[in-house]
Amino acid sequence: MIDFHSHLDLYRTPRTVVQEIMQRKMYVLSVTTTPSAWIGTTALVKHYPRIKTALGLHPELAHERHSELELFDTFIDETDYVGEVGLDGSPAFAQHSEIQKTVLRHILHACTMAGGKIISIHSRRAAEETIGLISEFPDAGIPVLHWYTGGQKELRKAVEMGCWFSVGPAMLRSKRARELIAEIPRSRILTETDGPFATNGNDALWPWDVQQAVVGLSTLWACTPDEANQAIYLNFKKLLSQKSSSP
């Protein structure tokens, strides 16, 4: 199983979660919300090669933590993964759109200068703006749009640009989201949970709850969960091979 967007450091007992991940032989991308969280989160999974840590600066925190961009630049060469980054146009954060854009431009430029990264990108209520900024930096790496909720037009543009998408159980509960997922090439879909932020009722999703997304995708794709799981794994290998073959 593959959880390509999880906030491992924000679980109450992250070490226990990490041990469970390894027992289940999962692959996990552990995203961070600030550059200052990088050192501790990296240390958490130091001895677990199937868990990779992404360097991030969450758009909801961009107006408060943009001073950490210098720290971001310090760590950028230590990882192949960047996230969670992006834009957020929801009511509580729309007023900070300009600083969010400044931060994202800086990050995409840094990724370009570092030779390209795999980038987990947040675009809630800002899909058009986010995709527009990504298009300005074609050599930043491979964008993976996390929990995409934008429109069909923006989705088609993102697909044309070569974006990937990560899909979780919470996303699959929405009829509109399932319609969007049906338009995404199967070869560019990965699974995620976004735990512990995303929930199943009142309970946080755990990385292994990604199996719920596998089952949901198998229904959309009219195949068995095992076949869907295998397809996701092959996509994952393809993504990594694209990054390793990039100049």
C-alpha positions as YAML, in Angstrom:
chain: A
units: angstrom
residues:
- id: 1
  name: MET
  ca: [0.00, 0.00, 0.00]
- id: 2
  name: ILE
  ca: [1.08, 3.55, -0.73]
- id: 3
  name: ASP
  ca: [0.15, 6.65, 1.27]
- id: 4
  name: PHE
  ca: [1.58, 9.49, -0.77]
- id: 5
  name: HIS
  ca: [0.49, 12.30, 1.55]
- id: 6
  name: SER
  ca: [0.53, 11.81, 5.32]
- id: 7
  name: HIS
  ca: [1.50, 14.14, 8.18]
- id: 8
  name: LEU
  ca: [3.31, 11.56, 10.28]
- id: 9
  name: ASP
  ca: [4.80, 14.06, 12.69]
- id: 10
  name: LEU
  ca: [1.36, 15.35, 13.65]
- id: 11
  name: TYR
  ca: [-0.04, 12.08, 15.01]
- id: 12
  name: ARG
  ca: [-0.12, 11.86, 18.79]
- id: 13
  name: THR
  ca: [2.26, 8.90, 18.80]
- id: 14
  name: PRO
  ca: [4.22, 9.20, 15.55]
- id: 15
  name: ARG
  ca: [6.82, 6.56, 16.42]
- id: 16
  name: THR
  ca: [4.10, 3.98, 16.94]
- id: 17
  name: VAL
  ca: [2.58, 4.92, 13.58]
- id: 18
  name: VAL
  ca: [5.97, 4.60, 11.87]
- id: 19
  name: GLN
  ca: [6.50, 1.14, 13.34]
- id: 20
  name: GLU
  ca: [3.07, 0.01, 12.13]
- id: 21
  name: ILE
  ca: [3.83, 1.34, 8.64]
- id: 22
  name: MET
  ca: [6.99, -0.70, 8.48]
- id: 23
  name: GLN
  ca: [5.31, -3.85, 9.80]
- id: 24
  name: ARG
  ca: [2.76, -3.51, 7.01]
- id: 25
  name: LYS
  ca: [5.56, -2.86, 4.46]
- id: 26
  name: MET
  ca: [3.90, 0.31, 3.23]
- id: 27
  name: TYR
  ca: [5.43, 3.14, 1.23]
- id: 28
  name: VAL
  ca: [4.67, 6.56, 2.72]
- id: 29
  name: LEU
  ca: [5.45, 10.15, 1.82]
- id: 30
  name: SER
  ca: [5.61, 12.09, 5.09]
- id: 31
  name: VAL
  ca: [4.87, 15.73, 4.27]
- id: 32
  name: THR
  ca: [5.77, 18.64, 6.51]
- id: 33
  name: THR
  ca: [4.00, 21.96, 7.05]
- id: 34
  name: THR
  ca: [7.06, 24.13, 7.83]
- id: 35
  name: PRO
  ca: [10.77, 23.95, 7.04]
- id: 36
  name: SER
  ca: [11.51, 24.08, 10.76]
- id: 37
  name: ALA
  ca: [9.73, 20.72, 11.13]
- id: 38
  name: TRP
  ca: [12.12, 19.12, 8.65]
- id: 39
  name: ILE
  ca: [14.90, 18.02, 11.00]
- id: 40
  name: GLY
  ca: [12.64, 16.35, 13.57]
- id: 41
  name: THR
  ca: [10.41, 14.70, 10.98]
- id: 42
  name: THR
  ca: [13.39, 13.38, 9.03]
- id: 43
  name: ALA
  ca: [14.91, 11.97, 12.22]
- id: 44
  name: LEU
  ca: [11.62, 10.20, 12.97]
- id: 45
  name: VAL
  ca: [12.00, 7.97, 9.90]
- id: 46
  name: LYS
  ca: [15.78, 7.90, 9.60]
- id: 47
  name: HIS
  ca: [16.00, 4.11, 9.69]
- id: 48
  name: TYR
  ca: [12.92, 3.40, 7.54]
- id: 49
  name: PRO
  ca: [13.78, 3.49, 3.82]
- id: 50
  name: ARG
  ca: [10.16, 3.01, 2.70]
- id: 51
  name: ILE
  ca: [9.18, 6.32, 4.32]
- id: 52
  name: LYS
  ca: [10.37, 9.51, 2.62]
- id: 53
  name: THR
  ca: [10.12, 12.99, 4.12]
- id: 54
  name: ALA
  ca: [9.02, 15.95, 2.01]
- id: 55
  name: LEU
  ca: [10.15, 19.51, 2.75]
- id: 56
  name: GLY
  ca: [7.14, 21.81, 2.95]
- id: 57
  name: LEU
  ca: [5.60, 25.15, 3.81]
- id: 58
  name: HIS
  ca: [1.82, 24.79, 3.96]
- id: 59
  name: PRO
  ca: [-0.16, 27.61, 2.30]
- id: 60
  name: GLU
  ca: [-2.30, 28.03, 5.42]
- id: 61
  name: LEU
  ca: [0.90, 28.97, 7.26]
- id: 62
  name: ALA
  ca: [2.57, 30.97, 4.50]
- id: 63
  name: HIS
  ca: [1.62, 34.38, 5.95]
- id: 64
  name: GLU
  ca: [3.01, 33.42, 9.36]
- id: 65
  name: ARG
  ca: [6.07, 31.39, 8.38]
- id: 66
  name: HIS
  ca: [7.32, 32.88, 5.10]
- id: 67
  name: SER
  ca: [10.45, 33.92, 6.96]
- id: 68
  name: GLU
  ca: [11.38, 30.23, 6.92]
- id: 69
  name: LEU
  ca: [12.00, 30.27, 3.16]
- id: 70
  name: GLU
  ca: [15.70, 30.70, 3.87]
- id: 71
  name: LEU
  ca: [15.53, 27.52, 5.92]
- id: 72
  name: PHE
  ca: [13.67, 25.84, 3.05]
- id: 73
  name: ASP
  ca: [16.57, 26.72, 0.75]
- id: 74
  name: THR
  ca: [19.00, 25.27, 3.27]
- id: 75
  name: PHE
  ca: [17.37, 21.84, 3.20]
- id: 76
  name: ILE
  ca: [16.19, 21.60, -0.42]
- id: 77
  name: ASP
  ca: [19.16, 19.52, -1.59]
- id: 78
  name: GLU
  ca: [18.62, 16.92, 1.14]
- id: 79
  name: THR
  ca: [15.44, 15.42, -0.34]
- id: 80
  name: ASP
  ca: [13.82, 14.47, -3.64]
- id: 81
  name: TYR
  ca: [10.41, 15.42, -2.26]
- id: 82
  name: VAL
  ca: [8.71, 18.76, -1.52]
- id: 83
  name: GLY
  ca: [5.35, 19.15, 0.20]
- id: 84
  name: GLU
  ca: [3.00, 20.22, 1.48]
- id: 85
  name: VAL
  ca: [3.09, 23.43, -0.53]
- id: 86
  name: GLY
  ca: [0.61, 25.30, -2.71]
- id: 87
  name: LEU
  ca: [-2.22, 27.81, -2.48]
- id: 88
  name: ASP
  ca: [-5.40, 27.95, -0.39]
- id: 89
  name: GLY
  ca: [-8.27, 30.20, -1.42]
- id: 90
  name: SER
  ca: [-10.73, 29.19, 1.28]
- id: 91
  name: PRO
  ca: [-12.38, 32.08, 3.20]
- id: 92
  name: ALA
  ca: [-10.05, 31.93, 6.19]
- id: 93
  name: PHE
  ca: [-6.92, 32.27, 4.03]
- id: 94
  name: ALA
  ca: [-7.93, 34.06, 0.81]
- id: 95
  name: GLN
  ca: [-6.79, 37.38, 2.29]
- id: 96
  name: HIS
  ca: [-3.23, 36.01, 2.28]
- id: 97
  name: SER
  ca: [-3.24, 35.04, -1.40]
- id: 98
  name: GLU
  ca: [-0.39, 37.33, -2.44]
- id: 99
  name: ILE
  ca: [2.06, 36.06, 0.17]
- id: 100
  name: GLN
  ca: [0.98, 32.49, -0.66]
- id: 101
  name: LYS
  ca: [1.85, 33.11, -4.31]
- id: 102
  name: THR
  ca: [5.17, 34.68, -3.38]
- id: 103
  name: VAL
  ca: [6.03, 31.66, -1.24]
- id: 104
  name: LEU
  ca: [4.97, 29.15, -3.90]
- id: 105
  name: ARG
  ca: [6.94, 30.96, -6.61]
- id: 106
  name: HIS
  ca: [10.01, 30.89, -4.38]
- id: 107
  name: ILE
  ca: [9.57, 27.17, -3.73]
- id: 108
  name: LEU
  ca: [9.03, 26.26, -7.38]
- id: 109
  name: HIS
  ca: [12.09, 28.33, -8.34]
- id: 110
  name: ALA
  ca: [14.13, 26.58, -5.64]
- id: 111
  name: CYS
  ca: [12.97, 23.19, -6.94]
- id: 112
  name: THR
  ca: [14.01, 24.21, -10.45]
- id: 113
  name: MET
  ca: [17.45, 25.32, -9.31]
- id: 114
  name: ALA
  ca: [17.84, 22.06, -7.38]
- id: 115
  name: GLY
  ca: [17.23, 19.97, -10.49]
- id: 116
  name: GLY
  ca: [13.54, 19.18, -9.99]
- id: 117
  name: LYS
  ca: [11.61, 17.51, -7.18]
- id: 118
  name: ILE
  ca: [8.46, 15.43, -6.72]
- id: 119
  name: ILE
  ca: [6.10, 18.05, -5.30]
- id: 120
  name: SER
  ca: [2.90, 17.37, -3.30]
- id: 121
  name: ILE
  ca: [0.69, 20.38, -3.95]
- id: 122
  name: HIS
  ca: [-2.36, 21.78, -2.14]
- id: 123
  name: SER
  ca: [-4.82, 23.74, -4.32]
- id: 124
  name: ARG
  ca: [-8.07, 24.06, -2.33]
- id: 125
  name: ARG
  ca: [-10.29, 26.75, -3.87]
- id: 126
  name: ALA
  ca: [-7.29, 27.97, -5.84]
- id: 127
  name: ALA
  ca: [-6.89, 25.37, -8.60]
- id: 128
  name: GLU
  ca: [-6.65, 27.83, -11.49]
- id: 129
  name: GLU
  ca: [-4.05, 29.98, -9.74]
- id: 130
  name: THR
  ca: [-2.05, 26.97, -8.54]
- id: 131
  name: ILE
  ca: [-1.94, 25.32, -11.95]
- id: 132
  name: GLY
  ca: [-1.02, 28.67, -13.51]
- id: 133
  name: LEU
  ca: [1.96, 29.03, -11.19]
- id: 134
  name: ILE
  ca: [3.06, 25.44, -11.80]
- id: 135
  name: SER
  ca: [3.03, 26.16, -15.54]
- id: 136
  name: GLU
  ca: [5.49, 29.04, -14.99]
- id: 137
  name: PHE
  ca: [8.09, 26.57, -13.68]
- id: 138
  name: PRO
  ca: [8.11, 23.59, -16.08]
- id: 139
  name: ASP
  ca: [11.45, 22.36, -14.75]
- id: 140
  name: ALA
  ca: [10.48, 22.40, -11.08]
- id: 141
  name: GLY
  ca: [9.86, 18.67, -11.18]
- id: 142
  name: ILE
  ca: [6.78, 16.46, -11.09]
- id: 143
  name: PRO
  ca: [3.69, 18.09, -9.54]
- id: 144
  name: VAL
  ca: [1.34, 15.77, -7.64]
- id: 145
  name: LEU
  ca: [-1.93, 17.55, -6.93]
- id: 146
  name: HIS
  ca: [-3.08, 16.41, -3.51]
- id: 147
  name: TRP
  ca: [-6.86, 16.07, -2.92]
- id: 148
  name: TYR
  ca: [-7.75, 18.02, -6.07]
- id: 149
  name: THR
  ca: [-11.15, 19.77, -5.83]
- id: 150
  name: GLY
  ca: [-10.99, 22.24, -8.72]
- id: 151
  name: GLY
  ca: [-12.99, 22.31, -11.92]
- id: 152
  name: GLN
  ca: [-12.95, 20.16, -15.03]
- id: 153
  name: LYS
  ca: [-11.26, 22.84, -17.15]
- id: 154
  name: GLU
  ca: [-8.38, 23.22, -14.73]
- id: 155
  name: LEU
  ca: [-8.14, 19.44, -14.38]
- id: 156
  name: ARG
  ca: [-7.73, 19.02, -18.13]
- id: 157
  name: LYS
  ca: [-4.99, 21.65, -18.18]
- id: 158
  name: ALA
  ca: [-3.20, 19.96, -15.28]
- id: 159
  name: VAL
  ca: [-3.35, 16.61, -17.08]
- id: 160
  name: GLU
  ca: [-1.98, 18.18, -20.26]
- id: 161
  name: MET
  ca: [0.89, 19.68, -18.23]
- id: 162
  name: GLY
  ca: [1.82, 16.25, -16.90]
- id: 163
  name: CYS
  ca: [0.54, 16.63, -13.34]
- id: 164
  name: TRP
  ca: [-0.12, 13.61, -11.15]
- id: 165
  name: PHE
  ca: [-2.86, 13.28, -8.54]
- id: 166
  name: SER
  ca: [-3.12, 11.71, -5.08]
- id: 167
  name: VAL
  ca: [-6.54, 10.50, -3.97]
- id: 168
  name: GLY
  ca: [-7.71, 9.57, -0.49]
- id: 169
  name: PRO
  ca: [-10.70, 7.98, 1.25]
- id: 170
  name: ALA
  ca: [-12.19, 11.34, 2.24]
- id: 171
  name: MET
  ca: [-12.06, 12.55, -1.37]
- id: 172
  name: LEU
  ca: [-13.75, 9.42, -2.66]
- id: 173
  name: ARG
  ca: [-16.79, 10.01, -0.45]
- id: 174
  name: SER
  ca: [-17.78, 12.97, -2.65]
- id: 175
  name: LYS
  ca: [-19.82, 12.33, -5.80]
- id: 176
  name: ARG
  ca: [-18.30, 15.37, -7.50]
- id: 177
  name: ALA
  ca: [-14.78, 14.25, -6.59]
- id: 178
  name: ARG
  ca: [-15.43, 10.76, -7.95]
- id: 179
  name: GLU
  ca: [-16.52, 12.36, -11.23]
- id: 180
  name: LEU
  ca: [-13.24, 14.29, -11.32]
- id: 181
  name: ILE
  ca: [-11.20, 11.18, -10.53]
- id: 182
  name: ALA
  ca: [-12.91, 9.37, -13.41]
- id: 183
  name: GLU
  ca: [-11.42, 11.99, -15.76]
- id: 184
  name: ILE
  ca: [-7.84, 11.53, -14.53]
- id: 185
  name: PRO
  ca: [-5.65, 9.06, -16.44]
- id: 186
  name: ARG
  ca: [-5.36, 5.95, -14.26]
- id: 187
  name: SER
  ca: [-1.63, 5.90, -14.92]
- id: 188
  name: ARG
  ca: [-1.21, 9.16, -12.98]
- id: 189
  name: ILE
  ca: [-3.14, 8.38, -9.80]
- id: 190
  name: LEU
  ca: [-1.60, 7.60, -6.41]
- id: 191
  name: THR
  ca: [-3.31, 6.96, -3.08]
- id: 192
  name: GLU
  ca: [-3.07, 9.07, 0.07]
- id: 193
  name: THR
  ca: [-4.81, 9.60, 3.40]
- id: 194
  name: ASP
  ca: [-3.86, 13.16, 4.49]
- id: 195
  name: GLY
  ca: [-4.01, 11.83, 8.03]
- id: 196
  name: PRO
  ca: [-4.39, 12.89, 10.73]
- id: 197
  name: PHE
  ca: [-6.18, 15.91, 9.19]
- id: 198
  name: ALA
  ca: [-8.53, 13.81, 7.07]
- id: 199
  name: THR
  ca: [-10.94, 11.71, 9.09]
- id: 200
  name: ASN
  ca: [-13.33, 8.80, 8.94]
- id: 201
  name: GLY
  ca: [-16.20, 10.14, 10.98]
- id: 202
  name: ASN
  ca: [-14.65, 11.39, 14.21]
- id: 203
  name: ASP
  ca: [-11.50, 9.34, 13.85]
- id: 204
  name: ALA
  ca: [-8.31, 10.41, 12.10]
- id: 205
  name: LEU
  ca: [-7.31, 8.36, 9.10]
- id: 206
  name: TRP
  ca: [-4.20, 6.24, 9.61]
- id: 207
  name: PRO
  ca: [-1.76, 5.58, 6.76]
- id: 208
  name: TRP
  ca: [-3.04, 2.01, 6.38]
- id: 209
  name: ASP
  ca: [-6.57, 3.37, 5.89]
- id: 210
  name: VAL
  ca: [-5.35, 4.13, 2.38]
- id: 211
  name: GLN
  ca: [-6.83, 0.71, 1.59]
- id: 212
  name: GLN
  ca: [-10.23, 2.44, 1.66]
- id: 213
  name: ALA
  ca: [-9.06, 4.56, -1.27]
- id: 214
  name: VAL
  ca: [-7.89, 1.44, -3.09]
- id: 215
  name: VAL
  ca: [-11.35, -0.10, -2.69]
- id: 216
  name: GLY
  ca: [-13.01, 3.13, -3.86]
- id: 217
  name: LEU
  ca: [-10.82, 3.29, -6.93]
- id: 218
  name: SER
  ca: [-11.47, -0.37, -7.72]
- id: 219
  name: THR
  ca: [-15.18, 0.46, -7.84]
- id: 220
  name: LEU
  ca: [-14.59, 3.40, -10.19]
- id: 221
  name: TRP
  ca: [-12.29, 1.33, -12.37]
- id: 222
  name: ALA
  ca: [-14.51, -1.77, -12.35]
- id: 223
  name: CYS
  ca: [-11.74, -4.03, -11.13]
- id: 224
  name: THR
  ca: [-10.82, -5.89, -7.95]
- id: 225
  name: PRO
  ca: [-9.08, -4.12, -5.03]
- id: 226
  name: ASP
  ca: [-6.00, -6.28, -5.67]
- id: 227
  name: GLU
  ca: [-5.90, -5.12, -9.29]
- id: 228
  name: ALA
  ca: [-6.34, -1.49, -8.23]
- id: 229
  name: ASN
  ca: [-3.60, -1.86, -5.63]
- id: 230
  name: GLN
  ca: [-1.25, -3.31, -8.23]
- id: 231
  name: ALA
  ca: [-2.03, -0.46, -10.64]
- id: 232
  name: ILE
  ca: [-1.23, 2.12, -7.94]
- id: 233
  name: TYR
  ca: [2.05, 0.36, -7.15]
- id: 234
  name: LEU
  ca: [3.04, 0.38, -10.83]
- id: 235
  name: ASN
  ca: [2.16, 4.09, -11.00]
- id: 236
  name: PHE
  ca: [4.35, 4.69, -7.96]
- id: 237
  name: LYS
  ca: [7.31, 2.92, -9.61]
- id: 238
  name: LYS
  ca: [6.72, 4.90, -12.79]
- id: 239
  name: LEU
  ca: [6.75, 8.19, -10.89]
- id: 240
  name: LEU
  ca: [10.04, 7.35, -9.22]
- id: 241
  name: SER
  ca: [11.56, 6.28, -12.52]
- id: 242
  name: GLN
  ca: [10.49, 9.57, -14.11]
- id: 243
  name: LYS
  ca: [12.23, 11.49, -11.35]
- id: 244
  name: SER
  ca: [15.40, 9.42, -11.56]
- id: 245
  name: SER
  ca: [15.56, 9.82, -15.34]
- id: 246
  name: SER
  ca: [15.03, 13.59, -15.29]
- id: 247
  name: PRO
  ca: [18.11, 15.73, -16.08]
...
